[in-house]
Amino acid sequence: MRFYKATVFLCPNHYERRILLICGSVTLVPSIACAVLQAASGKWDIPVLATVLAASVIGGGLGIWAIQALLAPLAQAAAILETIQTGEPVEQIPEGGDDLVGRLLRGVATAANESAARIRRLVDAAERDPLTGIRSRRGFDDSAREVLLGQHTAVLALVAVDHFALINEQFGREAGDEVLRAVGWHLESELRRTDITARWSGEKFAVLLPDTLLDEARLIMERLRASIALDQSLANQGWPVTFSCGLAPIRDYAQFDEACSRADAALDDARNGGRNRIHAATD
């Protein structure tokens, strides 16, 4: 470390250039020694001096090229570590032997794999609702953005469990959580594979139905509403579980916030109209 720190002034930001500069300087020692010897003796032998100088330059060039090639894996390892720090995926990690560089590359590979796994866990935790296991609002937003790129005919549905506060009050929070998990399961298992579902907030859920007209979306959500209302496992404590739903058409992601507001207003209309029903947003 002392020599490393002592040579920082040569190329402060380029370790490999520092090595190459030192190696290049060392290769000139034979030529300098030969010149000094001839100068001290007063007998100049130009052919010998030229030969030694040419050999030093050629040998130094080949040595610098070889050292630069040997340093390439270190530069690649440093670039991979920088990629890991920025959170970007590492496409390919080179393999080394059993020497120092090989051990370094294996360490970088281990760090990259652990970092990628950690990032996947963090992303999954951020985009999944811990109670129901379906997407969170953030995960829904990200998935909706991908689906709505370009022009599409889609419908956004906001769903709210009816009288959820009373369920919590009468049967306890654990019973309320069980209801939310069951509703989330129905959303994931009974809707189409192309549909995107998420827990929106509290007792609210969101569904994006791509390539779907408003009347078709109403029929899909009506079937789901009937299925949940008939689920005896949800009504085992004598309280029927139903939901209200608001629908709003959406064509691209630029309309996402507006569609959310319109679907929420339609959901309020469904609640105010007696609950356990589906309302579509009006222009």
Summary of the structure (lengths in Angstrom):
residues: 283
radius of gyration: 34.8
end to end distance: 72.7
largest distance: 115.3
contacts: 807
relative contact order: 0.09
helix: 61%
strand: 12%
